[in-house]
Amino acid sequence: QLIADVAFVGALQRDLKRLGYYCGPIDGIYSDDVSDAIARLQKNYSMRVTGTLTIPVRRALHLP
């Protein structure tokens, strides 16, 4: 699963931070802060708000 991949989660954190959704460290750890940032992105992009890494979230962030 992608959230267990430290490099992928680091890229996710970096992109969420770049867009202003995430303020924590870029450490590759899928924390509650990352989940909250995803939920805010989902709300702003009119997605179903789950706080989880979904394919639409990956597309919005241009992640594989």
C-alpha atoms as an extended CHARMM CRD file, in Angstrom:
* protein
*
        64  EXT
         1         1  GLN       CA              0.0000000000        0.0000000000        0.0000000000  PROA      1               0.0000000000
         2         2  LEU       CA              1.2680000000        3.4680000000       -0.9020000000  PROA      2               0.0000000000
         3         3  ILE       CA              0.8800000000        5.0010000000        2.5710000000  PROA      3               0.0000000000
         4         4  ALA       CA              3.5060000000        2.5080000000        3.8200000000  PROA      4               0.0000000000
         5         5  ASP       CA              6.0410000000        3.8180000000        1.2560000000  PROA      5               0.0000000000
         6         6  VAL       CA              8.1570000000        6.4720000000        3.0020000000  PROA      6               0.0000000000
         7         7  ALA       CA              9.2310000000        8.0770000000       -0.2830000000  PROA      7               0.0000000000
         8         8  PHE       CA              5.6570000000        8.2900000000       -1.5790000000  PROA      8               0.0000000000
         9         9  VAL       CA              4.3220000000        9.7620000000        1.6760000000  PROA      9               0.0000000000
        10        10  GLY       CA              7.1980000000       12.2710000000        1.6330000000  PROA      10              0.0000000000
        11        11  ALA       CA              6.1790000000       13.3420000000       -1.8740000000  PROA      11              0.0000000000
        12        12  LEU       CA              2.5520000000       13.5360000000       -0.7190000000  PROA      12              0.0000000000
        13        13  GLN       CA              3.5630000000       15.7340000000        2.2420000000  PROA      13              0.0000000000
        14        14  ARG       CA              5.6920000000       17.9350000000       -0.0220000000  PROA      14              0.0000000000
        15        15  ASP       CA              2.8490000000       18.5000000000       -2.4870000000  PROA      15              0.0000000000
        16        16  LEU       CA              0.2600000000       19.1160000000        0.2340000000  PROA      16              0.0000000000
        17        17  LYS       CA              2.6450000000       21.6170000000        1.8480000000  PROA      17              0.0000000000
        18        18  ARG       CA              3.2720000000       23.3630000000       -1.4740000000  PROA      18              0.0000000000
        19        19  LEU       CA             -0.4860000000       23.8990000000       -1.8420000000  PROA      19              0.0000000000
        20        20  GLY       CA             -0.8200000000       25.1200000000        1.7570000000  PROA      20              0.0000000000
        21        21  TYR       CA             -2.7560000000       22.1620000000        3.1680000000  PROA      21              0.0000000000
        22        22  TYR       CA              0.0140000000       20.6500000000        5.3090000000  PROA      22              0.0000000000
        23        23  CYS       CA              2.3200000000       22.4100000000        7.7710000000  PROA      23              0.0000000000
        24        24  GLY       CA              4.1420000000       19.4880000000        9.4010000000  PROA      24              0.0000000000
        25        25  PRO       CA              7.5450000000       17.9570000000        8.7140000000  PROA      25              0.0000000000
        26        26  ILE       CA              8.3520000000       16.1420000000        5.4640000000  PROA      26              0.0000000000
        27        27  ASP       CA              9.2930000000       12.8920000000        7.1800000000  PROA      27              0.0000000000
        28        28  GLY       CA              7.4810000000       10.2210000000        5.1690000000  PROA      28              0.0000000000
        29        29  ILE       CA              5.1610000000        9.3180000000        8.0530000000  PROA      29              0.0000000000
        30        30  TYR       CA              1.4300000000        9.1510000000        7.2910000000  PROA      30              0.0000000000
        31        31  SER       CA              0.1500000000       11.0110000000       10.3610000000  PROA      31              0.0000000000
        32        32  ASP       CA             -3.1870000000       12.4900000000       11.4250000000  PROA      32              0.0000000000
        33        33  ASP       CA             -1.9130000000       15.8490000000       10.1210000000  PROA      33              0.0000000000
        34        34  VAL       CA             -1.4810000000       14.3220000000        6.6510000000  PROA      34              0.0000000000
        35        35  SER       CA             -4.9820000000       12.8550000000        6.8260000000  PROA      35              0.0000000000
        36        36  ASP       CA             -6.4080000000       16.2450000000        7.8900000000  PROA      36              0.0000000000
        37        37  ALA       CA             -4.5870000000       17.9530000000        5.0210000000  PROA      37              0.0000000000
        38        38  ILE       CA             -6.0370000000       15.4340000000        2.5510000000  PROA      38              0.0000000000
        39        39  ALA       CA             -9.5350000000       16.0670000000        3.9770000000  PROA      39              0.0000000000
        40        40  ARG       CA             -9.1330000000       19.8330000000        3.4470000000  PROA      40              0.0000000000
        41        41  LEU       CA             -7.9450000000       19.2670000000       -0.1300000000  PROA      41              0.0000000000
        42        42  GLN       CA            -10.8900000000       16.9350000000       -0.7670000000  PROA      42              0.0000000000
        43        43  LYS       CA            -13.3280000000       19.5510000000        0.5460000000  PROA      43              0.0000000000
        44        44  ASN       CA            -11.8330000000       22.3280000000       -1.5980000000  PROA      44              0.0000000000
        45        45  TYR       CA            -11.8500000000       20.1320000000       -4.7120000000  PROA      45              0.0000000000
        46        46  SER       CA            -15.4770000000       19.0400000000       -4.0940000000  PROA      46              0.0000000000
        47        47  MET       CA            -14.4610000000       15.4250000000       -3.5560000000  PROA      47              0.0000000000
        48        48  ARG       CA            -16.0090000000       13.0410000000       -1.0640000000  PROA      48              0.0000000000
        49        49  VAL       CA            -14.2220000000       13.9170000000        2.1910000000  PROA      49              0.0000000000
        50        50  THR       CA            -12.6230000000       10.8050000000        3.6670000000  PROA      50              0.0000000000
        51        51  GLY       CA             -9.1910000000       12.0210000000        4.7700000000  PROA      51              0.0000000000
        52        52  THR       CA             -7.6940000000        9.0260000000        2.9880000000  PROA      52              0.0000000000
        53        53  LEU       CA             -5.4490000000        8.8010000000       -0.0420000000  PROA      53              0.0000000000
        54        54  THR       CA             -7.7850000000        8.1840000000       -2.9770000000  PROA      54              0.0000000000
        55        55  ILE       CA             -7.1480000000        8.1060000000       -6.7060000000  PROA      55              0.0000000000
        56        56  PRO       CA             -8.7910000000       11.5520000000       -7.1950000000  PROA      56              0.0000000000
        57        57  VAL       CA             -6.4480000000       12.9710000000       -4.5110000000  PROA      57              0.0000000000
        58        58  ARG       CA             -3.4440000000       11.4410000000       -6.2820000000  PROA      58              0.0000000000
        59        59  ARG       CA             -4.6370000000       12.9350000000       -9.5780000000  PROA      59              0.0000000000
        60        60  ALA       CA             -5.1650000000       16.3920000000       -8.0130000000  PROA      60              0.0000000000
        61        61  LEU       CA             -1.5810000000       16.2850000000       -6.7070000000  PROA      61              0.0000000000
        62        62  HSD       CA             -0.2030000000       14.7400000000       -9.9430000000  PROA      62              0.0000000000
        63        63  LEU       CA              1.1280000000       11.7340000000       -8.0270000000  PROA      63              0.0000000000
        64        64  PRO       CA              1.4010000000        8.2280000000       -9.5180000000  PROA      64              0.0000000000
